[in-house]
Amino acid sequence: MSILKKCFDYTEARKAIAMGYYPYFREITSEQDTEVICNGKKMLMMGSNSYLGLTNHPKVIEAGVAALKKYGSGCAGSRFLNGTLDIHIELEEKLADLVGKEACLAYPTGYQANLGCISAIVGRGEYIVIDKYDHASIIDGCLLSDGTMLRYNHNDMKSLEKCLIRADGKPALIVVDGIFSMEGDIANLPEISELAERYGANLMVDEAHSLGVLGKRGAGAAEHFGLTEKTDFIMGTFSKTLASVGGFIAADEPLIHYLKHKSRALIFSASLPPASTASVIAALEIMEEEPERMTQLWENTDYMMKEFKAMGYDTGTSCTPVIPLHVGDMMTAFRMWSRLSDEGVFINPVIPPAVPPNSCLIRCSFMSTHTREQLDMALDKFRKIGKEIGII
């Protein structure tokens, strides 16, 4: 039997396509903004992770173009060998300063940052303790390590403590999302940090969705709770708030020095392209110079949360710009996505395995650059279709 048989036998997605309920790989032919052109149609973008609306900022674009002209399109090698540019070092210094750590290491993607850090740090006879709702890249980093993975129930501190007791005093690393990407809630870092200290574990926080969203300077959940010093590793991505692609790990200098020489995902990957690197530097500068963007993001978030709840939508435990509308079964999620799409609203349906069975949701995410007029227009559609489908 051919190893490829499973590929030819895979029919689930084709069935969804045939039914007209396939919401993935939609073709966008415009910049990522509050409005996009999708499949030739103008749509309100309510499903982007560009929280501060920087993907089309002139300064970000100009920085990328200038770096492309100066350094070329790529580095033709890994950071370990010929792929370290002066702007890579500049970016890492700025990121370390932002999140309050001694040093930083940039990876080509956020996924690789989690893979590269976790697999290098956790070895045989050691434990990785993660929230059941942590991002897939965290789970895959655990699977690549030689350690034992333990999973605790989402934001359940008693469940976390049971895992730490099970680790029985052996070296352990707790890895948790700052903001959970589907639920939109925030990790209970104060209690997680307290338990880590009590049981002698170390702590890593994935700030992918909290960078530019939480904290006085937008440094994320660790800053938000005043726990930067007690967080050993801070991970972040460039593909959300920072308007590009890539990721980083920030920590004390000896930890970053170790990763530079032990992280296979870094050593054996080509380095972050110059244009992406320069774009992130520009985005960081804008974030610092224009704090009103984060203020506006939260005004938009609070407004939409209030309106969704007033309509009768179940937003779960969300308290951030990621607002899920819990709709139940898969077909309801697809129907709602389809009707919202018909009405010109771009959102993302989330189905198993990303969520538990019969816990499907419509994932909305908001940007600081959404106008009140756009938000109200979207709310009219959510009200109309929610009643039509029977969700509200």
URPEJO-V607821 format. One record per residue. N is the residue number from 0. RES is the residue in three letters. PSI is psi in degrees with one decimal (NA if undefined). OMEGA is omega in whole degrees, 0 to 359 (* if undefined). Layout:
n:N res:RES psi:PSI omega:OMEGA
n:N res:RES psi:PSI omega:OMEGA
//
This chain:
n:0 res:MET psi:134.1 omega:182
n:1 res:SER psi:142.5 omega:176
n:2 res:ILE psi:-18.7 omega:182
n:3 res:LEU psi:-3.5 omega:184
n:4 res:LYS psi:-41.4 omega:182
n:5 res:LYS psi:-30.1 omega:179
n:6 res:CYS psi:-44.8 omega:180
n:7 res:PHE psi:-26.0 omega:181
n:8 res:ASP psi:-10.7 omega:183
n:9 res:TYR psi:115.2 omega:186
n:10 res:THR psi:-6.8 omega:187
n:11 res:GLU psi:-48.5 omega:182
n:12 res:ALA psi:-38.4 omega:180
n:13 res:ARG psi:-34.8 omega:177
n:14 res:LYS psi:-42.0 omega:179
n:15 res:ALA psi:-39.6 omega:178
n:16 res:ILE psi:-44.9 omega:181
n:17 res:ALA psi:-32.0 omega:181
n:18 res:MET psi:-9.5 omega:182
n:19 res:GLY psi:16.7 omega:180
n:20 res:TYR psi:57.8 omega:180
n:21 res:TYR psi:103.2 omega:188
n:22 res:PRO psi:15.3 omega:188
n:23 res:TYR psi:160.0 omega:179
n:24 res:PHE psi:40.0 omega:177
n:25 res:ARG psi:137.6 omega:186
n:26 res:GLU psi:116.6 omega:177
n:27 res:ILE psi:131.2 omega:184
n:28 res:THR psi:31.0 omega:179
n:29 res:SER psi:176.1 omega:176
n:30 res:GLU psi:157.4 omega:179
n:31 res:GLN psi:99.9 omega:185
n:32 res:ASP psi:-170.5 omega:178
n:33 res:THR psi:-20.7 omega:171
n:34 res:GLU psi:141.1 omega:180
n:35 res:VAL psi:163.3 omega:171
n:36 res:ILE psi:112.2 omega:182
n:37 res:CYS psi:123.3 omega:183
n:38 res:ASN psi:39.3 omega:177
n:39 res:GLY psi:5.6 omega:185
n:40 res:LYS psi:137.4 omega:177
n:41 res:LYS psi:128.8 omega:183
n:42 res:MET psi:148.3 omega:171
n:43 res:LEU psi:123.3 omega:181
n:44 res:MET psi:109.0 omega:178
n:45 res:MET psi:22.9 omega:182
n:46 res:GLY psi:26.1 omega:181
n:47 res:SER psi:150.7 omega:176
n:48 res:ASN psi:14.3 omega:177
n:49 res:SER psi:72.8 omega:192
n:50 res:TYR psi:-35.7 omega:180
n:51 res:LEU psi:5.1 omega:175
n:52 res:GLY psi:41.3 omega:186
n:53 res:LEU psi:-3.2 omega:187
n:54 res:THR psi:-25.7 omega:180
n:55 res:ASN psi:19.6 omega:178
n:56 res:HIS psi:131.5 omega:183
n:57 res:PRO psi:-39.7 omega:181
n:58 res:LYS psi:-37.4 omega:178
n:59 res:VAL psi:-45.1 omega:181
n:60 res:ILE psi:-44.9 omega:180
n:61 res:GLU psi:-40.0 omega:179
n:62 res:ALA psi:-41.6 omega:178
n:63 res:GLY psi:-42.4 omega:180
n:64 res:VAL psi:-43.6 omega:180
n:65 res:ALA psi:-41.4 omega:179
n:66 res:ALA psi:-37.7 omega:177
n:67 res:LEU psi:-42.6 omega:180
n:68 res:LYS psi:-37.8 omega:183
n:69 res:LYS psi:-44.6 omega:189
n:70 res:TYR psi:-11.8 omega:185
n:71 res:GLY psi:-172.8 omega:188
n:72 res:SER psi:-18.6 omega:182
n:73 res:GLY psi:176.2 omega:183
n:74 res:CYS psi:-8.8 omega:176
n:75 res:ALA psi:33.3 omega:178
n:76 res:GLY psi:175.6 omega:182
n:77 res:SER psi:163.2 omega:176
n:78 res:ARG psi:-31.9 omega:184
n:79 res:PHE psi:-31.5 omega:185
n:80 res:LEU psi:-96.0 omega:187
n:81 res:ASN psi:10.6 omega:190
n:82 res:GLY psi:20.6 omega:178
n:83 res:THR psi:116.7 omega:178
n:84 res:LEU psi:160.8 omega:176
n:85 res:ASP psi:-32.9 omega:180
n:86 res:ILE psi:-22.9 omega:172
n:87 res:HIS psi:-44.6 omega:181
n:88 res:ILE psi:-41.0 omega:177
n:89 res:GLU psi:-44.5 omega:180
n:90 res:LEU psi:-45.9 omega:182
n:91 res:GLU psi:-36.8 omega:178
n:92 res:GLU psi:-40.7 omega:179
n:93 res:LYS psi:-40.8 omega:180
n:94 res:LEU psi:-42.4 omega:178
n:95 res:ALA psi:-41.4 omega:178
n:96 res:ASP psi:-42.3 omega:181
n:97 res:LEU psi:-47.8 omega:186
n:98 res:VAL psi:1.1 omega:173
n:99 res:GLY psi:36.7 omega:178
n:100 res:LYS psi:163.4 omega:184
n:101 res:GLU psi:-34.7 omega:187
n:102 res:ALA psi:169.7 omega:185
n:103 res:CYS psi:154.4 omega:178
n:104 res:LEU psi:122.5 omega:181
n:105 res:ALA psi:137.7 omega:179
n:106 res:TYR psi:159.0 omega:180
n:107 res:PRO psi:-29.0 omega:176
n:108 res:THR psi:160.0 omega:175
n:109 res:GLY psi:-36.7 omega:178
n:110 res:TYR psi:-44.8 omega:180
n:111 res:GLN psi:-29.4 omega:178
n:112 res:ALA psi:-46.4 omega:177
n:113 res:ASN psi:-46.2 omega:178
n:114 res:LEU psi:-48.9 omega:187
n:115 res:GLY psi:-37.0 omega:181
n:116 res:CYS psi:-53.2 omega:186
n:117 res:ILE psi:-44.6 omega:183
n:118 res:SER psi:-27.5 omega:179
n:119 res:ALA psi:-32.7 omega:187
n:120 res:ILE psi:-38.5 omega:187
n:121 res:VAL psi:120.3 omega:184
n:122 res:GLY psi:-174.6 omega:181
n:123 res:ARG psi:136.2 omega:180
n:124 res:GLY psi:0.9 omega:179
n:125 res:GLU psi:167.9 omega:187
n:126 res:TYR psi:146.0 omega:169
n:127 res:ILE psi:125.4 omega:183
n:128 res:VAL psi:120.2 omega:186
n:129 res:ILE psi:154.1 omega:173
n:130 res:ASP psi:140.9 omega:181
n:131 res:LYS psi:-19.3 omega:180
n:132 res:TYR psi:11.6 omega:177
n:133 res:ASP psi:157.3 omega:183
n:134 res:HIS psi:152.7 omega:181
n:135 res:ALA psi:-33.5 omega:181
n:136 res:SER psi:-30.4 omega:175
n:137 res:ILE psi:-46.2 omega:179
n:138 res:ILE psi:-44.7 omega:181
n:139 res:ASP psi:-33.3 omega:174
n:140 res:GLY psi:-39.5 omega:177
n:141 res:CYS psi:-44.5 omega:182
n:142 res:LEU psi:-29.3 omega:179
n:143 res:LEU psi:-19.5 omega:180
n:144 res:SER psi:170.7 omega:175
n:145 res:ASP psi:5.2 omega:182
n:146 res:GLY psi:177.4 omega:179
n:147 res:THR psi:125.3 omega:180
n:148 res:MET psi:130.8 omega:174
n:149 res:LEU psi:135.2 omega:182
n:150 res:ARG psi:132.7 omega:178
n:151 res:TYR psi:156.3 omega:181
n:152 res:ASN psi:147.6 omega:189
n:153 res:HIS psi:120.2 omega:177
n:154 res:ASN psi:28.0 omega:182
n:155 res:ASP psi:106.3 omega:187
n:156 res:MET psi:-29.0 omega:176
n:157 res:LYS psi:-39.0 omega:178
n:158 res:SER psi:-40.1 omega:177
n:159 res:LEU psi:-43.6 omega:181
n:160 res:GLU psi:-37.0 omega:177
n:161 res:LYS psi:-39.8 omega:178
n:162 res:CYS psi:-41.2 omega:180
n:163 res:LEU psi:-36.2 omega:175
n:164 res:ILE psi:-40.6 omega:179
n:165 res:ARG psi:-31.9 omega:178
n:166 res:ALA psi:-19.6 omega:169
n:167 res:ASP psi:43.4 omega:175
n:168 res:GLY psi:-4.0 omega:178
n:169 res:LYS psi:158.3 omega:180
n:170 res:PRO psi:133.0 omega:183
n:171 res:ALA psi:145.0 omega:176
n:172 res:LEU psi:120.9 omega:174
n:173 res:ILE psi:128.4 omega:179
n:174 res:VAL psi:126.8 omega:186
n:175 res:VAL psi:146.4 omega:172
n:176 res:ASP psi:141.7 omega:174
n:177 res:GLY psi:-55.9 omega:169
n:178 res:ILE psi:129.6 omega:180
n:179 res:PHE psi:129.3 omega:195
n:180 res:SER psi:-21.6 omega:179
n:181 res:MET psi:-39.1 omega:184
n:182 res:GLU psi:-28.7 omega:180
n:183 res:GLY psi:10.3 omega:177
n:184 res:ASP psi:172.5 omega:186
n:185 res:ILE psi:139.6 omega:177
n:186 res:ALA psi:143.4 omega:179
n:187 res:ASN psi:68.9 omega:186
n:188 res:LEU psi:-36.5 omega:179
n:189 res:PRO psi:-46.2 omega:180
n:190 res:GLU psi:-34.7 omega:178
n:191 res:ILE psi:-44.8 omega:180
n:192 res:SER psi:-40.1 omega:180
n:193 res:GLU psi:-42.7 omega:178
n:194 res:LEU psi:-39.0 omega:178
n:195 res:ALA psi:-43.9 omega:180
n:196 res:GLU psi:-41.7 omega:182
n:197 res:ARG psi:-37.5 omega:184
n:198 res:TYR psi:8.7 omega:175
n:199 res:GLY psi:26.0 omega:179
n:200 res:ALA psi:161.3 omega:174
n:201 res:ASN psi:165.2 omega:188
n:202 res:LEU psi:135.2 omega:175
n:203 res:MET psi:131.5 omega:180
n:204 res:VAL psi:126.9 omega:176
n:205 res:ASP psi:109.1 omega:184
n:206 res:GLU psi:24.8 omega:185
n:207 res:ALA psi:-48.0 omega:184
n:208 res:HIS psi:-1.9 omega:181
n:209 res:SER psi:-13.5 omega:177
n:210 res:LEU psi:127.1 omega:183
n:211 res:GLY psi:1.1 omega:184
n:212 res:VAL psi:-45.0 omega:182
n:213 res:LEU psi:154.9 omega:177
n:214 res:GLY psi:152.9 omega:182
n:215 res:LYS psi:-40.5 omega:180
n:216 res:ARG psi:3.5 omega:182
n:217 res:GLY psi:21.5 omega:183
n:218 res:ALA psi:-9.9 omega:175
n:219 res:GLY psi:-167.2 omega:186
n:220 res:ALA psi:-36.5 omega:180
n:221 res:ALA psi:-43.2 omega:177
n:222 res:GLU psi:-42.4 omega:181
n:223 res:HIS psi:-40.8 omega:182
n:224 res:PHE psi:1.4 omega:182
n:225 res:GLY psi:33.9 omega:185
n:226 res:LEU psi:24.5 omega:181
n:227 res:THR psi:-44.3 omega:183
n:228 res:GLU psi:-29.4 omega:182
n:229 res:LYS psi:0.0 omega:176
n:230 res:THR psi:115.2 omega:186
n:231 res:ASP psi:-41.8 omega:180
n:232 res:PHE psi:131.6 omega:172
n:233 res:ILE psi:120.6 omega:180
n:234 res:MET psi:145.8 omega:177
n:235 res:GLY psi:166.2 omega:179
n:236 res:THR psi:161.9 omega:177
n:237 res:PHE psi:-4.6 omega:190
n:238 res:SER psi:0.6 omega:177
n:239 res:LYS psi:-100.3 omega:181
n:240 res:THR psi:-36.7 omega:189
n:241 res:LEU psi:10.1 omega:159
n:242 res:ALA psi:29.6 omega:179
n:243 res:SER psi:-135.4 omega:175
n:244 res:VAL psi:147.5 omega:181
n:245 res:GLY psi:-177.5 omega:179
n:246 res:GLY psi:175.2 omega:181
n:247 res:PHE psi:160.0 omega:169
n:248 res:ILE psi:130.1 omega:176
n:249 res:ALA psi:141.0 omega:184
n:250 res:ALA psi:-176.2 omega:172
n:251 res:ASP psi:150.9 omega:186
n:252 res:GLU psi:-42.0 omega:179
n:253 res:PRO psi:-32.9 omega:180
n:254 res:LEU psi:-41.0 omega:178
n:255 res:ILE psi:-38.5 omega:177
n:256 res:HIS psi:-41.5 omega:179
n:257 res:TYR psi:-47.4 omega:181
n:258 res:LEU psi:-37.1 omega:180
n:259 res:LYS psi:-28.8 omega:185
n:260 res:HIS psi:-6.2 omega:183
n:261 res:LYS psi:-12.4 omega:185
n:262 res:SER psi:104.2 omega:184
n:263 res:ARG psi:-34.0 omega:180
n:264 res:ALA psi:-24.3 omega:176
n:265 res:LEU psi:-49.6 omega:187
n:266 res:ILE psi:-35.7 omega:186
n:267 res:PHE psi:22.8 omega:175
n:268 res:SER psi:146.0 omega:173
n:269 res:ALA psi:148.3 omega:185
n:270 res:SER psi:166.0 omega:181
n:271 res:LEU psi:128.6 omega:182
n:272 res:PRO psi:148.8 omega:183
n:273 res:PRO psi:-44.8 omega:182
n:274 res:ALA psi:-41.7 omega:178
n:275 res:SER psi:-43.3 omega:181
n:276 res:THR psi:-48.1 omega:181
n:277 res:ALA psi:-35.2 omega:179
n:278 res:SER psi:-40.2 omega:180
n:279 res:VAL psi:-41.5 omega:177
n:280 res:ILE psi:-45.2 omega:179
n:281 res:ALA psi:-41.2 omega:180
n:282 res:ALA psi:-40.2 omega:178
n:283 res:LEU psi:-40.3 omega:180
n:284 res:GLU psi:-40.4 omega:178
n:285 res:ILE psi:-42.1 omega:180
n:286 res:MET psi:-38.8 omega:179
n:287 res:GLU psi:-39.9 omega:184
n:288 res:GLU psi:-24.4 omega:185
n:289 res:GLU psi:67.3 omega:181
n:290 res:PRO psi:-17.3 omega:179
n:291 res:GLU psi:-19.8 omega:177
n:292 res:ARG psi:-42.8 omega:179
n:293 res:MET psi:-36.6 omega:177
n:294 res:THR psi:-45.2 omega:181
n:295 res:GLN psi:-35.9 omega:177
n:296 res:LEU psi:-44.4 omega:182
n:297 res:TRP psi:-31.0 omega:174
n:298 res:GLU psi:-44.3 omega:178
n:299 res:ASN psi:-42.4 omega:180
n:300 res:THR psi:-49.8 omega:182
n:301 res:ASP psi:-39.3 omega:180
n:302 res:TYR psi:-48.0 omega:182
n:303 res:MET psi:-39.1 omega:178
n:304 res:MET psi:-46.0 omega:179
n:305 res:LYS psi:-44.6 omega:183
n:306 res:GLU psi:-41.9 omega:178
n:307 res:PHE psi:-45.3 omega:181
n:308 res:LYS psi:-37.9 omega:179
n:309 res:ALA psi:-32.0 omega:178
n:310 res:MET psi:-23.0 omega:182
n:311 res:GLY psi:10.5 omega:177
n:312 res:TYR psi:146.7 omega:175
n:313 res:ASP psi:107.4 omega:181
n:314 res:THR psi:9.2 omega:176
n:315 res:GLY psi:-135.6 omega:183
n:316 res:THR psi:11.1 omega:183
n:317 res:SER psi:142.7 omega:175
n:318 res:CYS psi:26.3 omega:186
n:319 res:THR psi:-179.2 omega:178
n:320 res:PRO psi:-9.7 omega:171
n:321 res:VAL psi:108.7 omega:183
n:322 res:ILE psi:108.3 omega:177
n:323 res:PRO psi:140.3 omega:172
n:324 res:LEU psi:108.7 omega:185
n:325 res:HIS psi:122.2 omega:186
n:326 res:VAL psi:-10.2 omega:176
n:327 res:GLY psi:-109.0 omega:189
n:328 res:ASP psi:165.0 omega:186
n:329 res:MET psi:-43.0 omega:183
n:330 res:MET psi:-36.8 omega:177
n:331 res:THR psi:-41.3 omega:178
n:332 res:ALA psi:-43.4 omega:180
n:333 res:PHE psi:-39.7 omega:179
n:334 res:ARG psi:-41.7 omega:181
n:335 res:MET psi:-43.3 omega:176
n:336 res:TRP psi:-46.2 omega:183
n:337 res:SER psi:-44.9 omega:182
n:338 res:ARG psi:-38.5 omega:176
n:339 res:LEU psi:-38.6 omega:177
n:340 res:SER psi:-42.6 omega:177
n:341 res:ASP psi:-35.2 omega:183
n:342 res:GLU psi:3.1 omega:176
n:343 res:GLY psi:25.4 omega:177
n:344 res:VAL psi:122.3 omega:180
n:345 res:PHE psi:112.9 omega:175
n:346 res:ILE psi:176.6 omega:183
n:347 res:ASN psi:116.8 omega:174
n:348 res:PRO psi:139.6 omega:181
n:349 res:VAL psi:122.7 omega:185
n:350 res:ILE psi:169.3 omega:176
n:351 res:PRO psi:145.0 omega:9
n:352 res:PRO psi:4.8 omega:180
n:353 res:ALA psi:-25.3 omega:175
n:354 res:VAL psi:162.1 omega:178
n:355 res:PRO psi:158.2 omega:178
n:356 res:PRO psi:140.6 omega:180
n:357 res:ASN psi:22.5 omega:175
n:358 res:SER psi:34.4 omega:182
n:359 res:CYS psi:154.3 omega:183
n:360 res:LEU psi:161.9 omega:171
n:361 res:ILE psi:114.9 omega:184
n:362 res:ARG psi:115.2 omega:175
n:363 res:CYS psi:145.5 omega:174
n:364 res:SER psi:142.5 omega:191
n:365 res:PHE psi:157.4 omega:186
n:366 res:MET psi:153.8 omega:179
n:367 res:SER psi:-22.2 omega:184
n:368 res:THR psi:-1.7 omega:172
n:369 res:HIS psi:131.3 omega:176
n:370 res:THR psi:160.7 omega:178
n:371 res:ARG psi:-35.9 omega:178
n:372 res:GLU psi:-42.6 omega:178
n:373 res:GLN psi:-42.3 omega:180
n:374 res:LEU psi:-42.8 omega:179
n:375 res:ASP psi:-36.9 omega:178
n:376 res:MET psi:-43.5 omega:178
n:377 res:ALA psi:-41.7 omega:181
n:378 res:LEU psi:-38.2 omega:177
n:379 res:ASP psi:-40.3 omega:180
n:380 res:LYS psi:-41.9 omega:179
n:381 res:PHE psi:-38.7 omega:179
n:382 res:ARG psi:-47.8 omega:182
n:383 res:LYS psi:-48.3 omega:187
n:384 res:ILE psi:-33.0 omega:175
n:385 res:GLY psi:-41.2 omega:178
n:386 res:LYS psi:-39.6 omega:181
n:387 res:GLU psi:-41.1 omega:183
n:388 res:ILE psi:-19.2 omega:178
n:389 res:GLY psi:21.9 omega:180
n:390 res:ILE psi:-33.6 omega:180
n:391 res:ILE psi:NA omega:*
//
